């Protein structure tokens, strides 16, 4: 890519959607649109898993419309993706949360948790319908991801009958610690690979029975599915190491009995 294209307007808008049933079977789905100079494309993908094994990632470069809320059903997100032979609906159980995570001279990062908790129904070809707890979000970047001031990223979501917890942590030059419990922001939480603890609010989310859904460098886990763009991304981004898990989560606090649910969480380390 030449210098004029490198400095051209850049934007990625990425939707994330998931569904995990009571037994731990699940699906993660993505829709992303990138504009960068003369480069423009849509990407769709999914990651499927059963109770005890990850079934792998698929990806396509196709002109599939993004997920949307229909005017007649404003609390239900719908996505139809013929290239993955997949369709799904997510009906909100909690209101959306939105934050600007970063704003610099180079661009910004805006995060919208469209549905911190939802009831999801996903259909895929002739396979059994997947029905369970769901979560959706949209990430909008006008700064190139490899220019983000991050050395380590942690992200995750936990859903139980009456609990929803979402977290984002950046470590590095621009640290960020963002946790929401049932739509309310929680300050001072400690986020790790095995737990999220909120000392001020006196609660803890602990992970067990973790299934590794995907692990490796972004070159092999994500961008391997997008050969069109691999040549334009710096090696710092391609060599970042990602690990994504589905874990059984147990939420505990002094004011109520522990409750169980499923968490999807990840860590990305820039080398």
C-alpha positions as CSV (number, residue, x, y, z in Angstrom):
1,X,0.0,0.0,0.0
2,X,1.5,3.4,-1.0
3,X,1.8,6.4,1.3
4,X,-1.4,8.2,0.1
5,X,-3.4,5.0,0.8
6,X,-1.8,4.6,4.2
7,X,-2.9,8.1,5.2
8,X,-6.4,7.8,3.7
9,X,-9.5,7.7,5.8
10,X,-9.7,4.4,7.8
11,X,-12.7,2.8,9.4
12,X,-13.6,-0.6,10.7
13,X,-17.1,-1.3,12.0
14,X,-17.3,-4.7,13.6
15,X,-20.4,-6.5,15.0
16,X,-19.9,-9.4,17.5
17,X,-22.8,-11.7,18.4
18,X,-22.9,-14.9,20.4
19,X,-25.2,-17.6,21.8
20,X,-24.5,-20.2,24.5
21,X,-27.1,-22.8,25.5
22,X,-27.5,-24.2,29.0
23,X,-25.2,-27.2,28.2
24,X,-22.3,-25.0,27.0
25,X,-22.8,-25.4,23.2
26,X,-22.4,-22.2,21.4
27,X,-21.6,-20.0,18.5
28,X,-19.8,-16.7,18.0
29,X,-20.5,-14.7,14.9
30,X,-18.9,-11.6,13.3
31,X,-19.7,-9.1,10.7
32,X,-17.1,-6.4,9.8
33,X,-16.8,-3.7,7.2
34,X,-13.5,-2.0,6.4
35,X,-12.8,1.1,4.4
36,X,-9.2,2.1,3.9
37,X,-8.4,4.2,0.8
38,X,-9.3,2.2,-2.2
39,X,-9.7,-0.9,-0.1
40,X,-13.3,-1.8,1.0
41,X,-14.8,-5.1,1.9
42,X,-17.2,-7.0,4.2
43,X,-16.1,-9.9,6.3
44,X,-18.3,-12.5,8.0
45,X,-17.2,-15.3,10.2
46,X,-18.2,-17.7,13.0
47,X,-16.6,-19.8,15.6
48,X,-18.6,-22.9,16.7
49,X,-18.1,-25.0,19.8
50,X,-19.8,-27.9,21.7
51,X,-19.7,-28.7,25.4
52,X,-16.2,-30.0,25.2
53,X,-14.5,-29.1,21.9
54,X,-14.0,-26.1,19.6
55,X,-15.3,-26.8,16.1
56,X,-13.2,-24.2,14.4
57,X,-13.5,-20.8,12.7
58,X,-15.0,-20.0,9.3
59,X,-14.6,-16.7,7.4
60,X,-15.8,-15.2,4.1
61,X,-15.4,-12.0,2.2
62,X,-19.0,-11.4,1.0
63,X,-21.5,-8.6,0.6
64,X,-23.8,-9.6,3.5
65,X,-25.8,-6.8,5.2
66,X,-24.9,-6.2,8.9
67,X,-27.1,-7.1,11.8
68,X,-30.0,-4.7,12.3
69,X,-32.9,-3.8,14.6
70,X,-36.2,-3.8,12.7
71,X,-38.6,-0.9,13.3
72,X,-41.4,-3.2,14.3
73,X,-39.2,-5.1,16.8
74,X,-36.8,-2.5,18.2
75,X,-35.5,-4.8,20.9
76,X,-34.7,-7.7,18.6
77,X,-31.4,-7.8,16.6
78,X,-31.6,-9.9,13.4
79,X,-28.9,-11.2,11.2
80,X,-29.2,-13.4,8.1
81,X,-25.9,-14.6,6.5
82,X,-26.5,-17.0,3.5
83,X,-22.8,-17.5,2.9
84,X,-22.5,-19.1,6.3
85,X,-25.9,-20.7,6.0
86,X,-26.8,-19.0,9.3
87,X,-29.5,-16.7,10.7
88,X,-30.2,-15.5,14.2
89,X,-32.2,-13.2,16.4
90,X,-31.2,-11.7,19.7
91,X,-34.0,-10.2,21.9
92,X,-32.7,-7.7,24.5
93,X,-33.1,-8.3,28.2
94,X,-31.1,-5.2,29.2
95,X,-30.6,-1.8,27.7
96,X,-27.5,-0.9,25.6
97,X,-24.4,0.6,27.0
98,X,-22.1,2.9,24.9
99,X,-18.6,4.3,25.6
100,X,-15.9,6.2,23.7
101,X,-12.8,4.2,24.6
102,X,-10.2,6.4,23.0
103,X,-9.9,9.7,21.1
104,X,-6.6,10.9,19.7
105,X,-5.5,13.0,16.7
106,X,-5.2,9.7,14.8
107,X,-8.8,8.6,15.3
108,X,-11.1,7.1,17.9
109,X,-12.6,3.9,19.2
110,X,-16.3,3.8,20.0
111,X,-17.8,0.7,21.7
112,X,-21.6,0.0,21.9
113,X,-22.8,-3.0,23.9
114,X,-26.0,-3.3,22.0
115,X,-27.3,-6.1,24.2
116,X,-25.5,-6.8,27.4
117,X,-28.0,-9.7,27.9
118,X,-30.4,-11.2,25.3
119,X,-32.3,-14.4,24.5
120,X,-30.7,-15.7,21.3
121,X,-32.0,-18.1,18.6
122,X,-29.5,-19.2,16.0
123,X,-30.2,-21.5,13.0
124,X,-27.6,-23.1,10.7
125,X,-28.7,-25.2,7.8
126,X,-30.1,-28.5,8.8
127,X,-28.3,-28.4,12.2
128,X,-30.2,-28.3,15.5
129,X,-31.4,-24.8,16.5
130,X,-29.2,-23.2,19.1
131,X,-31.2,-21.4,21.8
132,X,-29.8,-19.7,24.9
133,X,-28.2,-16.7,26.4
134,X,-26.8,-14.2,24.0
135,X,-24.7,-11.0,23.8
136,X,-24.1,-8.5,21.0
137,X,-21.8,-5.5,20.6
138,X,-20.5,-3.1,17.9
139,X,-16.9,-1.7,17.8
140,X,-16.3,1.3,15.6
141,X,-12.7,2.3,14.9
142,X,-11.2,5.2,12.9
143,X,-7.7,4.6,14.2
144,X,-5.8,1.7,12.8
145,X,-5.7,-1.2,15.3
146,X,-1.9,-1.5,15.2
147,X,-1.7,2.1,16.3
148,X,-3.7,1.5,19.5
149,X,-1.7,2.3,22.7
150,X,-2.3,-1.3,24.0
151,X,0.2,-4.0,25.1
152,X,-2.4,-6.4,26.5
153,X,-6.2,-6.6,26.0
154,X,-8.7,-8.5,28.1
155,X,-12.4,-8.7,27.2
156,X,-15.3,-10.8,28.3
157,X,-18.9,-11.3,29.1
158,X,-20.8,-13.4,31.6
159,X,-24.5,-14.2,31.6
160,X,-26.7,-15.9,34.2
161,X,-30.4,-15.8,35.0
162,X,-30.3,-12.4,36.7
163,X,-26.7,-11.3,36.2
164,X,-24.8,-9.8,33.2
165,X,-21.2,-8.6,33.5
166,X,-19.1,-7.2,30.7
167,X,-15.5,-6.1,30.9
168,X,-12.7,-4.5,28.9
169,X,-9.2,-3.9,30.1
170,X,-6.3,-2.4,28.2
171,X,-2.8,-2.5,29.7
172,X,0.0,-0.3,28.3
173,X,0.5,3.4,27.5
174,X,-3.3,4.1,27.6
175,X,-4.7,1.9,30.4
176,X,-8.4,1.2,30.5
177,X,-10.5,-0.7,33.1
178,X,-14.2,-0.9,32.2
179,X,-16.7,-3.2,33.9
180,X,-20.5,-3.1,33.8
181,X,-22.7,-5.2,36.0
182,X,-26.4,-5.2,35.0
183,X,-25.8,-2.0,33.0
184,X,-24.2,-0.1,35.9
185,X,-20.5,0.8,35.6
186,X,-18.3,-0.7,38.3
187,X,-15.1,1.2,39.3
188,X,-11.8,-0.4,40.5
189,X,-12.4,-4.0,39.4
190,X,-9.5,-6.4,39.1
191,X,-9.6,-8.4,35.8
192,X,-7.6,-11.6,35.3
193,X,-7.6,-14.8,33.3
194,X,-9.5,-16.7,36.0
195,X,-11.6,-14.1,37.7
196,X,-13.1,-10.6,37.8
197,X,-13.3,-9.0,41.3
198,X,-15.0,-5.8,42.4
199,X,-13.7,-5.1,45.8
200,X,-15.7,-1.9,46.4
201,X,-18.9,-3.7,45.5
202,X,-17.8,-6.9,47.2
203,X,-18.5,-9.4,44.5
204,X,-16.4,-11.9,42.5
205,X,-16.8,-13.8,39.2
206,X,-14.7,-16.9,39.1
207,X,-14.0,-19.1,36.0
208,X,-13.7,-22.9,35.9
209,X,-14.0,-25.7,33.3
210,X,-12.5,-23.4,30.6
211,X,-12.6,-24.6,27.0
212,X,-10.0,-23.0,24.7
213,X,-12.0,-21.8,21.6
214,X,-9.1,-20.4,19.7
215,X,-5.4,-19.7,20.4
216,X,-2.5,-18.5,18.3
217,X,-1.2,-15.4,16.6
218,X,-3.7,-13.1,14.9
219,X,-2.0,-14.1,11.6
220,X,-3.2,-17.7,12.1
221,X,-6.4,-17.1,14.0
222,X,-8.0,-14.0,12.3
223,X,-6.1,-12.6,9.4
224,X,-5.5,-16.1,7.9
225,X,-9.2,-15.8,6.8
226,X,-8.5,-12.4,5.2
227,X,-5.6,-12.8,2.8
228,X,-6.6,-9.5,1.0
229,X,-5.4,-7.5,4.0
230,X,-2.6,-9.5,5.5
231,X,0.0,-7.8,3.3
232,X,-0.9,-4.4,4.5
233,X,-0.8,-5.0,8.3
234,X,2.4,-4.5,10.3
235,X,3.9,-7.6,11.9
236,X,3.3,-6.2,15.4
237,X,-0.4,-6.7,14.8
238,X,0.0,-10.1,13.0
239,X,2.2,-11.5,15.7
240,X,-0.1,-10.5,18.6
241,X,-1.1,-13.7,20.5
242,X,-4.8,-14.3,21.1
243,X,-6.5,-16.8,23.4
244,X,-10.3,-17.1,23.6
245,X,-12.2,-19.2,26.1
246,X,-15.6,-20.4,27.0
247,X,-15.7,-20.9,30.8
248,X,-18.2,-21.8,33.4
249,X,-18.7,-18.7,35.6
250,X,-19.8,-18.5,39.2
251,X,-20.9,-15.1,40.5
252,X,-20.6,-14.6,44.3
253,X,-21.5,-11.8,46.6
254,X,-22.4,-11.4,50.3
255,X,-26.0,-10.3,49.7
256,X,-27.1,-13.4,47.7
257,X,-26.4,-17.1,46.9
258,X,-23.9,-17.8,44.2
259,X,-25.2,-18.1,40.7
260,X,-23.8,-20.0,37.7
261,X,-23.7,-19.2,34.0
262,X,-21.4,-19.2,31.0
263,X,-18.6,-16.7,30.2
264,X,-16.8,-16.0,26.9
265,X,-13.5,-14.2,27.4
266,X,-10.2,-13.5,25.7
267,X,-6.7,-12.1,26.1
268,X,-4.6,-10.6,23.4
269,X,-0.9,-9.9,24.0
270,X,1.1,-7.7,21.6
271,X,4.7,-8.9,21.5
